[in-house]
Amino acid sequence: MALRDRVRDVVDGRRFQRMVIAVIVVNAITLGCETSTALVASYGDVFDALDHAALAIFVLELAARLYAHGLRFFRDPWNCFDFVVVGVALLPAAGPLSVVRALRILRALRLVAMVPSMRRVVTALVKSVPGLLSLSGLLVLMLYVGSVVAINLFRASGDPRFGDLGATILTLFQLTTGDGWSDVMRDLMATQPLAWIFFVVYLLVGTFTMLNLFIAVVCSAMESEAAPPSAPDDRLLDEIKALREEVRALRLEPVGDRR
């Protein structure tokens, strides 16, 4: 067996993957501990050593995978993600690039690339983007129409939250999230008792319908990602079986009989 094949067997093995996951988890915990000034004062050198050791392991692991798979390594988007994350970690964290030091926590996101179940979830989210974009456009249209209606209804009340189009859109977006909608409604009901009708209708359409549609699109994409591949057609299987029987019969038939 060639050396490249041996390296490929190692880097694709479960033990190696579990070791890398353990290093990622330990490194993420270490970076979290570095946010505590008390812990840094006592164990700062230990944290730095663990951080450099983890980075060295990540670089060696990435180099081994590059050697094992060659240019095919970059055909997998998750491999490209790992390459970018490790590459960012190698940038100097001094001078104008000091912000890079804060980006070290991106290494924890490598868990997404290493754990198959997390990869499936992210893949499903990516596949749901077209549907989510369509729903987002519909939500923006609903916000715009609702804002124009709300301005015409509530501008006379003198409430600054409905004073112009920008403020009204921001207010309705807040209502869509369910944040303080009852307070806004009751403030307006002091001068316009029927204001509750607008808010109830808007919440039913904006919150209970639109947001649930977002969830439905994501769940549909996740179900399609988790669904097993469709089984072959029964007729195709029957034809394959018949061909196998014919080939088997030809092999068993004597040469003289074929003539």
C-alpha positions as a Python dict, from the first residue, in 0.01 Angstrom:
ca = {
    (1, 'M'): (0, 0, 0),
    (2, 'A'): (132, 343, -97),
    (3, 'L'): (214, 600, 167),
    (4, 'R'): (-63, 832, 46),
    (5, 'D'): (-317, 553, 81),
    (6, 'R'): (-203, 485, 436),
    (7, 'V'): (-229, 852, 527),
    (8, 'R'): (-576, 865, 371),
    (9, 'D'): (-689, 567, 578),
    (10, 'V'): (-562, 737, 894),
    (11, 'V'): (-713, 1084, 836),
    (12, 'D'): (-1046, 936, 727),
    (13, 'G'): (-1061, 697, 1020),
    (14, 'R'): (-1299, 743, 1311),
    (15, 'R'): (-1024, 751, 1574),
    (16, 'F'): (-847, 1036, 1398),
    (17, 'Q'): (-1173, 1229, 1356),
    (18, 'R'): (-1257, 1185, 1724),
    (19, 'M'): (-911, 1306, 1823),
    (20, 'V'): (-952, 1622, 1614),
    (21, 'I'): (-1297, 1682, 1763),
    (22, 'A'): (-1152, 1651, 2113),
    (23, 'V'): (-879, 1904, 2028),
    (24, 'I'): (-1141, 2145, 1889),
    (25, 'V'): (-1350, 2117, 2207),
    (26, 'V'): (-1049, 2168, 2435),
    (27, 'N'): (-933, 2465, 2228),
    (28, 'A'): (-1279, 2623, 2238),
    (29, 'I'): (-1289, 2586, 2618),
    (30, 'T'): (-942, 2738, 2643),
    (31, 'L'): (-1041, 3040, 2433),
    (32, 'G'): (-1346, 3086, 2651),
    (33, 'C'): (-1134, 3076, 2966),
    (34, 'E'): (-907, 3346, 2821),
    (35, 'T'): (-1197, 3591, 2846),
    (36, 'S'): (-1163, 3579, 3225),
    (37, 'T'): (-898, 3817, 3355),
    (38, 'A'): (-866, 3620, 3677),
    (39, 'L'): (-797, 3294, 3495),
    (40, 'V'): (-555, 3461, 3255),
    (41, 'A'): (-362, 3611, 3546),
    (42, 'S'): (-319, 3265, 3699),
    (43, 'Y'): (-296, 3035, 3398),
    (44, 'G'): (-216, 3266, 3105),
    (45, 'D'): (97, 3075, 3006),
    (46, 'V'): (-90, 2744, 3013),
    (47, 'F'): (-365, 2885, 2791),
    (48, 'D'): (-109, 3017, 2543),
    (49, 'A'): (67, 2681, 2530),
    (50, 'L'): (-260, 2495, 2474),
    (51, 'D'): (-360, 2742, 2204),
    (52, 'H'): (-33, 2702, 2014),
    (53, 'A'): (-47, 2324, 2052),
    (54, 'A'): (-401, 2313, 1916),
    (55, 'L'): (-305, 2534, 1622),
    (56, 'A'): (-7, 2309, 1544),
    (57, 'I'): (-233, 2002, 1549),
    (58, 'F'): (-481, 2172, 1318),
    (59, 'V'): (-208, 2266, 1071),
    (60, 'L'): (-63, 1913, 1072),
    (61, 'E'): (-409, 1761, 1033),
    (62, 'L'): (-490, 1991, 741),
    (63, 'A'): (-154, 1917, 576),
    (64, 'A'): (-213, 1542, 612),
    (65, 'R'): (-555, 1569, 452),
    (66, 'L'): (-416, 1778, 169),
    (67, 'Y'): (-145, 1519, 107),
    (68, 'A'): (-389, 1228, 129),
    (69, 'H'): (-654, 1369, -107),
    (70, 'G'): (-453, 1601, -329),
    (71, 'L'): (-649, 1855, -530),
    (72, 'R'): (-967, 1659, -461),
    (73, 'F'): (-946, 1807, -112),
    (74, 'F'): (-1086, 2137, -242),
    (75, 'R'): (-1386, 1975, -410),
    (76, 'D'): (-1553, 1939, -71),
    (77, 'P'): (-1691, 2274, 56),
    (78, 'W'): (-1634, 2164, 416),
    (79, 'N'): (-1265, 2109, 346),
    (80, 'C'): (-1246, 2460, 201),
    (81, 'F'): (-1414, 2588, 518),
    (82, 'D'): (-1152, 2415, 735),
    (83, 'F'): (-875, 2553, 515),
    (84, 'V'): (-1002, 2912, 555),
    (85, 'V'): (-1050, 2881, 933),
    (86, 'V'): (-701, 2742, 988),
    (87, 'G'): (-555, 2995, 744),
    (88, 'V'): (-710, 3284, 937),
    (89, 'A'): (-560, 3145, 1256),
    (90, 'L'): (-212, 3159, 1099),
    (91, 'L'): (-233, 3531, 1023),
    (92, 'P'): (-21, 3753, 1252),
    (93, 'A'): (-227, 3888, 1541),
    (94, 'A'): (-31, 4208, 1584),
    (95, 'G'): (-58, 4560, 1447),
    (96, 'P'): (-350, 4626, 1210),
    (97, 'L'): (-441, 4256, 1213),
    (98, 'S'): (-489, 4241, 1590),
    (99, 'V'): (-859, 4174, 1533),
    (100, 'V'): (-758, 3833, 1396),
    (101, 'R'): (-685, 3720, 1751),
    (102, 'A'): (-1055, 3752, 1832),
    (103, 'L'): (-1134, 3533, 1529),
    (104, 'R'): (-954, 3236, 1681),
    (105, 'I'): (-1288, 3122, 1822),
    (106, 'L'): (-1386, 3039, 1463),
    (107, 'R'): (-1191, 2717, 1516),
    (108, 'A'): (-1484, 2597, 1727),
    (109, 'L'): (-1699, 2610, 1412),
    (110, 'R'): (-1488, 2327, 1275),
    (111, 'L'): (-1712, 2101, 1481),
    (112, 'V'): (-1976, 2163, 1215),
    (113, 'A'): (-1743, 2024, 948),
    (114, 'M'): (-1629, 1730, 1162),
    (115, 'V'): (-1967, 1607, 1297),
    (116, 'P'): (-2188, 1456, 1022),
    (117, 'S'): (-2517, 1541, 1197),
    (118, 'M'): (-2418, 1908, 1219),
    (119, 'R'): (-2315, 1906, 853),
    (120, 'R'): (-2657, 1776, 755),
    (121, 'V'): (-2829, 2055, 947),
    (122, 'V'): (-2615, 2326, 787),
    (123, 'T'): (-2660, 2170, 442),
    (124, 'A'): (-3036, 2174, 492),
    (125, 'L'): (-3021, 2541, 594),
    (126, 'V'): (-2823, 2626, 281),
    (127, 'K'): (-3071, 2441, 62),
    (128, 'S'): (-3358, 2634, 220),
    (129, 'V'): (-3203, 2973, 134),
    (130, 'P'): (-3399, 3021, -195),
    (131, 'G'): (-3729, 2962, -18),
    (132, 'L'): (-3626, 3184, 272),
    (133, 'L'): (-3535, 3464, 31),
    (134, 'S'): (-3880, 3447, -126),
    (135, 'L'): (-4044, 3456, 216),
    (136, 'S'): (-3819, 3745, 318),
    (137, 'G'): (-3934, 3942, 16),
    (138, 'L'): (-4295, 3869, 109),
    (139, 'L'): (-4226, 3978, 467),
    (140, 'V'): (-4070, 4306, 348),
    (141, 'L'): (-4373, 4369, 127),
    (142, 'M'): (-4603, 4300, 421),
    (143, 'L'): (-4403, 4541, 639),
    (144, 'Y'): (-4424, 4812, 375),
    (145, 'V'): (-4800, 4773, 318),
    (146, 'G'): (-4868, 4750, 690),
    (147, 'S'): (-4657, 5059, 758),
    (148, 'V'): (-4844, 5269, 503),
    (149, 'V'): (-5176, 5156, 651),
    (150, 'A'): (-5053, 5221, 1008),
    (151, 'I'): (-4935, 5574, 923),
    (152, 'N'): (-5273, 5662, 778),
    (153, 'L'): (-5449, 5518, 1082),
    (154, 'F'): (-5230, 5637, 1370),
    (155, 'R'): (-5038, 5946, 1258),
    (156, 'A'): (-5309, 6173, 1402),
    (157, 'S'): (-5245, 6028, 1748),
    (158, 'G'): (-4909, 6208, 1764),
    (159, 'D'): (-4722, 5887, 1855),
    (160, 'P'): (-4364, 5925, 1725),
    (161, 'R'): (-4350, 5551, 1655),
    (162, 'F'): (-4590, 5615, 1366),
    (163, 'G'): (-4463, 5959, 1266),
    (164, 'D'): (-4297, 5862, 937),
    (165, 'L'): (-4241, 5556, 716),
    (166, 'G'): (-3903, 5460, 861),
    (167, 'A'): (-4018, 5475, 1224),
    (168, 'T'): (-4336, 5285, 1139),
    (169, 'I'): (-4147, 5007, 960),
    (170, 'L'): (-3916, 4972, 1260),
    (171, 'T'): (-4217, 4962, 1495),
    (172, 'L'): (-4396, 4696, 1291),
    (173, 'F'): (-4077, 4489, 1267),
    (174, 'Q'): (-4060, 4503, 1647),
    (175, 'L'): (-4423, 4391, 1663),
    (176, 'T'): (-4345, 4102, 1427),
    (177, 'T'): (-4095, 3967, 1679),
    (178, 'G'): (-4362, 3988, 1950),
    (179, 'D'): (-4164, 4246, 2151),
    (180, 'G'): (-4390, 4489, 2343),
    (181, 'W'): (-4678, 4480, 2095),
    (182, 'S'): (-4940, 4497, 2371),
    (183, 'D'): (-4785, 4817, 2513),
    (184, 'V'): (-4794, 4986, 2173),
    (185, 'M'): (-5152, 4874, 2115),
    (186, 'R'): (-5276, 4994, 2454),
    (187, 'D'): (-5104, 5332, 2414),
    (188, 'L'): (-5294, 5387, 2090),
    (189, 'M'): (-5621, 5253, 2229),
    (190, 'A'): (-5623, 5543, 2475),
    (191, 'T'): (-5712, 5774, 2183),
    (192, 'Q'): (-5834, 5520, 1924),
    (193, 'P'): (-6028, 5237, 2092),
    (194, 'L'): (-6050, 5030, 1772),
    (195, 'A'): (-5673, 5026, 1719),
    (196, 'W'): (-5664, 4667, 1848),
    (197, 'I'): (-5822, 4545, 1523),
    (198, 'F'): (-5516, 4646, 1319),
    (199, 'F'): (-5272, 4492, 1566),
    (200, 'V'): (-5459, 4161, 1595),
    (201, 'V'): (-5484, 4124, 1216),
    (202, 'Y'): (-5119, 4221, 1165),
    (203, 'L'): (-4994, 3980, 1431),
    (204, 'L'): (-5202, 3695, 1291),
    (205, 'V'): (-5058, 3749, 943),
    (206, 'G'): (-4706, 3864, 1033),
    (207, 'T'): (-4617, 3654, 1333),
    (208, 'F'): (-4830, 3342, 1337),
    (209, 'T'): (-4830, 3292, 959),
    (210, 'M'): (-4509, 3437, 814),
    (211, 'L'): (-4271, 3321, 1087),
    (212, 'N'): (-4425, 2974, 1086),
    (213, 'L'): (-4372, 2962, 710),
    (214, 'F'): (-4002, 3030, 769),
    (215, 'I'): (-3990, 2737, 1009),
    (216, 'A'): (-4181, 2518, 764),
    (217, 'V'): (-3934, 2588, 482),
    (218, 'V'): (-3635, 2500, 702),
    (219, 'C'): (-3803, 2184, 835),
    (220, 'S'): (-3891, 2075, 480),
    (221, 'A'): (-3529, 2116, 372),
    (222, 'M'): (-3407, 1920, 675),
    (223, 'E'): (-3652, 1637, 605),
    (224, 'S'): (-3540, 1613, 244),
    (225, 'E'): (-3176, 1610, 357),
    (226, 'A'): (-3238, 1336, 615),
    (227, 'A'): (-3460, 1125, 385),
    (228, 'P'): (-3296, 809, 248),
    (229, 'P'): (-3232, 795, -124),
    (230, 'S'): (-3530, 684, -328),
    (231, 'A'): (-3543, 315, -409),
    (232, 'P'): (-3494, 206, -772),
    (233, 'D'): (-3800, 130, -980),
    (234, 'D'): (-3927, -226, -944),
    (235, 'R'): (-3939, -275, -1320),
    (236, 'L'): (-3574, -178, -1349),
    (237, 'L'): (-3484, -432, -1081),
    (238, 'D'): (-3678, -702, -1266),
    (239, 'E'): (-3492, -623, -1589),
    (240, 'I'): (-3156, -639, -1412),
    (241, 'K'): (-3249, -978, -1263),
    (242, 'A'): (-3354, -1107, -1604),
    (243, 'L'): (-3024, -994, -1758),
    (244, 'R'): (-2832, -1167, -1481),
    (245, 'E'): (-3021, -1491, -1546),
    (246, 'E'): (-2942, -1469, -1918),
    (247, 'V'): (-2572, -1408, -1850),
    (248, 'R'): (-2565, -1698, -1607),
    (249, 'A'): (-2732, -1926, -1861),
    (250, 'L'): (-2480, -1829, -2130),
    (251, 'R'): (-2192, -1911, -1897),
    (252, 'L'): (-2334, -2253, -1818),
    (253, 'E'): (-2425, -2338, -2180),
    (254, 'P'): (-2164, -2565, -2351),
    (255, 'V'): (-1969, -2419, -2639),
    (256, 'G'): (-2101, -2681, -2886),
    (257, 'D'): (-2463, -2597, -2804),
    (258, 'R'): (-2403, -2230, -2879),
    (259, 'R'): (-2310, -2327, -3235),
}
